[in-house]
Amino acid sequence: MDQEPNSSTNLVNNTPQANQLPIQQATSSQGMQPSVTGDIKKEKANKRLKVYGIISLIIGCVVLIGHVLPYILFGENNLAVVYMAYNVIYRPIFWFGITACVILFFLTLDNLAKYKIRLSIFVTMSIIGVLLAFSPLIYNGIRKIIRNNDPYIAKGTVSTSYGCKPFSSRAKYDTYANSNDIMCGYLEAFYKNGKEPKSQQDIISYINSSGVKNGDIKITIDGEQPKGQHHFNIVTRRSCDYHKGEDDSSISVWFYESNDVTYRCNAIKASNGNNIYDLDQSKEWFEDQFDVKISAEEAQDLIENKRKELGDNTWTTGTVEVLGKNDNDYYWISYEEIRSDGAKSRLETIFHYENEVWVFDIPGSSYINNLGKYNFSNL
């Protein structure tokens, strides 16, 4: 009899506990559900970031390769011809690449913020993809900054020639300075003095355009970027494509065109590719440019032909001697005049090479009064 209440008590106590267990389990189960769901979503987000990063990196590489491909295949000099056709294909790829990479990057940022994901290698890949997609624009922007600040970058027309005219025919009628005349003057002064000119004064006597001699211009050598019109900067050992590096076969000059508000560059390149700053190696090239020569035989033919053109049959040309020459392509010539009666006399005349022809007067004179002004060197 004493055990019955105890059993009853136990039953009373046990009933609520039995009823309470499912409630506790349900509560516990409900508490775990958000954590499991969040982990799954975060894992899916990480997978998306991986896909975004890989796709972005691939697209960025395609854009970059597409930009440099013409340079690799055809070289920079042929781009003008090739790129017109290539650009039709590449432009849509370029703009699609930028758009796709930017969208993928913002999707990456959205997932990072929404699911509080740490930075990973795939996020870095997405960033690199965007930079690669924008690389052509970045490259062009940097080039523009360099061109606007580099003292040796021509932003306008450039040209290259492969030789110099003789002093007498170079820029003879130019009132203002001629860039080719300035470069050739530098090279001629270098050749004839055996050392590289350092200032405008070193080359002034080798420049033929009158604007230089009148002091209307400024010439610098390996100096600053021209600041205004009539300022010419000679750049040694460089072509107009300055960033190709040193080129011992070239010389260039940069100058400012106020009418076009732009810079221009002209260059001279040794036709034989030799180092024009090596006088021994380039002796033949320099002689072709600046040593205008005439032999006694050639002078005799020229005098005789001119006599026939003038219709003067009272004399013929005998022996000829080349007595002297100066740096400005003037020659002191002595020739024998044989008259129809057999009498002979020795006359002198001045030959001058001008506009690629020899200019001289006949009949000559037995004595040239102003001979001293030519400063002839004896031959």
C-alpha positions in Angstrom: 0.0 0.0 0.0 2.8 2.4 0.6 4.2 1.9 -2.9 1.0 3.0 -4.7 1.3 6.7 -4.1 4.9 6.6 -5.1 3.9 4.9 -8.4 1.3 7.5 -8.9 3.7 10.3 -8.2 6.2 8.9 -10.6 3.5 8.7 -13.2 2.6 12.3 -12.7 6.2 13.4 -12.8 7.0 11.3 -15.8 4.1 12.4 -17.9 5.2 16.0 -18.4 8.7 14.9 -19.0 7.6 12.6 -21.7 5.4 15.3 -23.2 8.2 17.8 -23.0 10.8 15.8 -25.1 9.3 16.3 -28.5 8.9 20.0 -27.9 12.6 20.3 -27.0 13.6 18.3 -30.0 11.5 20.5 -32.3 13.0 23.6 -30.8 16.5 22.3 -31.2 15.8 21.3 -34.8 14.4 24.7 -35.7 17.5 26.4 -34.2 19.9 24.5 -36.4 18.0 25.0 -39.7 19.2 28.6 -40.5 22.8 27.7 -40.0 22.7 24.7 -42.4 20.9 26.8 -45.1 23.4 29.6 -44.8 26.3 27.3 -45.2 24.8 25.8 -48.4 24.2 29.3 -49.8 27.7 30.4 -48.9 29.1 27.3 -50.6 27.1 28.0 -53.7 28.3 31.6 -53.7 31.9 30.5 -53.5 31.4 28.3 -56.5 29.9 31.2 -58.4 32.9 33.4 -57.5 35.2 30.7 -58.9 33.2 30.7 -62.2 33.2 34.5 -62.3 36.9 34.7 -61.7 37.9 32.1 -64.3 35.6 33.5 -67.0 36.7 37.1 -66.3 40.4 36.1 -66.5 39.9 34.2 -69.8 38.0 37.1 -71.4 40.6 39.6 -70.2 43.4 37.5 -71.7 41.5 37.3 -75.0 41.1 41.1 -75.1 44.9 41.6 -74.3 46.0 39.1 -76.9 43.7 40.5 -79.5 45.2 44.0 -78.9 48.9 42.9 -79.3 48.3 40.3 -82.0 48.8 42.6 -85.0 52.1 43.9 -83.5 53.4 40.3 -83.1 52.3 39.1 -86.5 52.9 42.1 -88.7 55.1 44.6 -86.8 54.3 48.2 -85.9 55.1 49.6 -89.3 52.4 47.6 -91.1 49.6 48.3 -88.6 48.1 51.0 -90.7 47.3 48.6 -93.5 46.5 45.5 -91.5 44.6 47.0 -88.6 41.8 48.5 -90.8 40.6 45.0 -91.6 41.5 43.5 -88.2 39.7 46.2 -86.3 36.3 45.2 -87.7 36.7 41.9 -85.9 38.5 43.0 -82.8 36.3 46.0 -81.8 33.2 44.0 -80.9 35.4 41.6 -78.9 37.0 44.4 -77.1 33.8 46.1 -76.0 32.1 42.8 -75.1 35.2 41.9 -73.0 35.0 45.1 -71.1 31.3 44.8 -70.5 31.4 41.2 -69.5 34.3 41.6 -67.1 32.7 44.7 -65.4 29.4 42.8 -64.9 31.3 39.7 -63.5 33.3 42.0 -61.2 30.1 43.6 -59.7 28.5 40.2 -59.3 31.6 39.2 -57.4 31.4 42.2 -55.1 27.7 41.6 -54.6 28.3 38.0 -53.5 31.2 39.1 -51.2 29.0 41.6 -49.4 25.9 39.5 -49.3 27.4 36.3 -47.9 30.4 37.9 -46.1 32.9 35.8 -48.0 36.6 36.4 -47.5 38.8 37.5 -50.4 40.1 34.6 -52.4 42.2 33.8 -55.4 39.1 33.8 -57.6 38.3 37.4 -56.5 41.8 38.3 -57.5 41.3 36.6 -60.9 38.2 38.7 -61.4 40.1 41.9 -60.7 42.9 40.9 -63.0 40.4 40.1 -65.7 38.9 43.6 -65.5 42.4 45.1 -65.7 43.3 43.0 -68.7 40.0 43.9 -70.5 40.8 47.6 -69.9 44.5 47.2 -70.8 44.2 48.6 -74.3 42.6 51.8 -72.9 45.2 51.9 -70.1 48.0 51.5 -72.6 46.7 54.2 -74.9 46.2 56.5 -71.9 49.8 56.0 -70.7 51.1 56.6 -74.2 49.1 59.8 -74.4 50.6 61.0 -71.1 54.1 60.2 -72.2 53.6 61.9 -75.5 52.3 65.0 -73.8 55.3 65.2 -71.5 58.3 63.5 -73.2 60.6 66.1 -74.8 61.3 63.9 -77.8 57.9 62.7 -78.9 56.4 64.1 -82.1 52.6 64.2 -82.0 52.2 65.3 -85.6 53.7 64.3 -89.0 56.9 62.4 -89.1 59.1 61.7 -92.1 62.4 60.0 -92.9 64.9 60.8 -95.7 68.0 58.9 -96.6 70.5 61.5 -97.5 71.5 65.2 -97.7 71.8 67.6 -100.6 75.0 69.5 -100.9 75.2 72.8 -99.0 74.8 75.0 -102.1 71.5 73.5 -103.1 70.1 72.9 -99.6 67.3 75.2 -98.5 68.8 78.0 -100.7 65.6 79.9 -101.0 64.1 79.2 -97.6 63.5 82.4 -95.6 62.8 80.3 -92.5 64.7 77.4 -91.1 64.4 74.0 -92.9 64.5 71.0 -90.7 66.4 68.9 -93.2 68.9 71.7 -93.7 69.5 71.8 -89.9 70.1 68.1 -89.6 72.3 68.0 -92.7 74.2 71.1 -91.3 74.8 69.1 -88.1 76.1 66.1 -90.0 78.3 68.2 -92.3 79.8 70.1 -89.4 80.5 66.8 -87.6 82.1 65.3 -90.7 84.3 68.2 -91.6 85.4 69.1 -88.1 85.8 65.5 -86.9 83.7 66.0 -83.7 80.1 66.2 -82.7 78.6 69.7 -82.6 77.4 70.8 -79.2 75.6 74.0 -79.8 73.9 76.1 -82.5 77.1 78.1 -83.0 78.9 74.9 -84.0 76.6 74.3 -87.0 75.4 77.8 -88.0 77.9 78.2 -90.8 76.8 74.8 -92.3 73.1 75.8 -92.5 71.9 77.5 -95.7 68.4 78.8 -94.9 68.6 82.5 -94.4 66.3 82.5 -91.3 69.1 80.7 -89.3 71.8 83.2 -90.3 69.5 86.1 -89.4 69.2 84.8 -85.8 65.4 84.2 -86.1 65.4 80.7 -84.7 66.7 78.6 -81.8 68.5 75.3 -82.3 69.2 73.0 -79.4 71.0 69.7 -79.5 69.7 66.8 -77.3 67.9 69.5 -75.4 64.4 70.3 -74.2 61.1 70.0 -76.1 60.6 73.0 -78.5 58.6 75.6 -76.7 57.4 77.6 -79.7 57.7 78.3 -83.4 61.2 78.5 -84.9 62.7 76.3 -82.1 64.3 73.1 -83.4 65.7 70.4 -81.1 68.2 68.0 -82.8 68.1 64.5 -81.2 71.2 62.5 -82.0 71.2 58.7 -82.4 67.4 58.5 -82.6 64.8 58.1 -85.3 61.4 59.8 -85.1 60.2 56.7 -83.3 62.1 57.7 -80.1 61.0 54.8 -78.1 62.6 52.3 -80.4 65.8 53.2 -78.6 69.2 54.4 -79.8 69.8 54.2 -83.5 73.4 55.1 -84.6 72.3 55.3 -88.2 69.8 58.1 -87.6 69.5 61.7 -86.5 66.2 63.5 -86.0 64.9 67.0 -85.3 61.7 67.9 -83.4 60.0 71.3 -84.0 56.7 73.0 -83.3 54.2 74.0 -85.9 52.1 76.9 -84.4 49.7 76.8 -87.3 48.7 73.2 -86.5 49.4 73.5 -82.8 51.4 70.3 -82.9 54.9 68.9 -83.0 56.6 67.4 -86.0 59.6 65.3 -86.5 61.9 64.7 -89.5 64.8 62.2 -89.5 67.7 61.3 -91.7 68.9 57.7 -91.8 72.1 56.5 -93.5 71.1 54.6 -96.6 73.7 52.0 -96.0 72.7 51.4 -92.4 76.1 52.4 -91.1 76.8 54.2 -87.9 76.9 57.8 -89.1 78.6 58.8 -85.8 81.5 56.6 -86.6 83.5 58.7 -89.1 85.7 55.9 -90.2 82.9 53.4 -90.8 80.7 56.0 -92.5 83.4 57.8 -94.5 82.0 56.7 -97.9 78.5 57.8 -96.9 79.6 61.2 -95.8 81.7 61.7 -98.9 78.6 60.9 -101.0 76.7 63.5 -99.1 79.2 66.4 -98.7 82.2 65.9 -100.9 81.1 67.3 -104.2 84.0 66.6 -106.5 85.0 67.5 -110.0 87.9 66.1 -111.9 90.1 67.9 -114.5 88.6 65.7 -117.2 85.0 66.5 -116.2 85.8 70.2 -116.0 87.3 70.1 -119.5 84.2 68.4 -120.9 81.9 70.9 -119.2 83.9 73.9 -120.5 84.1 72.5 -124.1 80.4 71.7 -124.1 79.4 75.1 -122.9 81.7 76.7 -125.5 79.8 74.8 -128.2 76.5 75.8 -126.8 77.5 79.4 -127.0 78.5 78.9 -130.6 82.0 80.4 -130.0 84.3 78.7 -132.6 87.3 81.0 -132.0 88.9 78.7 -129.5 88.9 75.2 -128.0 89.6 73.9 -124.5 93.1 72.6 -123.7 94.4 71.2 -120.5 92.5 71.8 -117.2 93.8 71.9 -113.6 91.7 71.9 -110.4 93.6 74.4 -108.2 91.5 74.5 -105.1 88.1 74.0 -103.4 86.2 75.2 -100.4 83.6 73.7 -98.0 80.7 75.3 -99.9 81.2 73.4 -103.1 83.2 76.0 -105.0 86.1 75.0 -107.1 89.0 77.1 -108.5 89.6 75.9 -112.1 92.4 76.8 -114.5 92.0 75.9 -118.1 94.0 76.4 -121.3 92.3 78.3 -124.2 93.7 77.4 -127.6 92.7 80.0 -130.2 92.1 79.2 -133.8 95.5 80.8 -134.8 97.2 78.4 -132.4 97.9 80.9 -129.6 97.4 79.6 -126.1 96.5 81.4 -122.9 95.8 80.2 -119.4 92.5 81.4 -117.9 90.8 80.8 -114.5 87.1 80.5 -113.6 85.0 79.4 -110.6 82.9 76.3 -110.6 80.0 76.1 -108.2 77.8 73.1 -107.6 74.2 74.4 -107.3 70.9 72.6 -107.6 72.7 69.5 -108.7 74.5 71.1 -111.7 77.8 72.8 -112.1 77.5 76.6 -112.7 80.4 78.6 -114.1 81.2 81.4 -116.6 83.3 81.4 -119.7 85.5 82.9 -121.0 87.4 83.0 -117.8 89.9 85.6 -116.6 93.6 85.7 -116.4 93.3 86.9 -112.8 90.3 86.6 -110.3 90.3 89.7 -108.2 88.0 88.5 -105.4 89.6 85.1 -105.0 90.3 85.6 -101.3 86.6 85.6 -100.4 86.3 81.9 -101.3 88.9 80.7 -98.8 90.1 77.9 -101.1 92.2 75.0 -100.0 94.9 74.1 -102.4 94.7 70.7 -104.1 
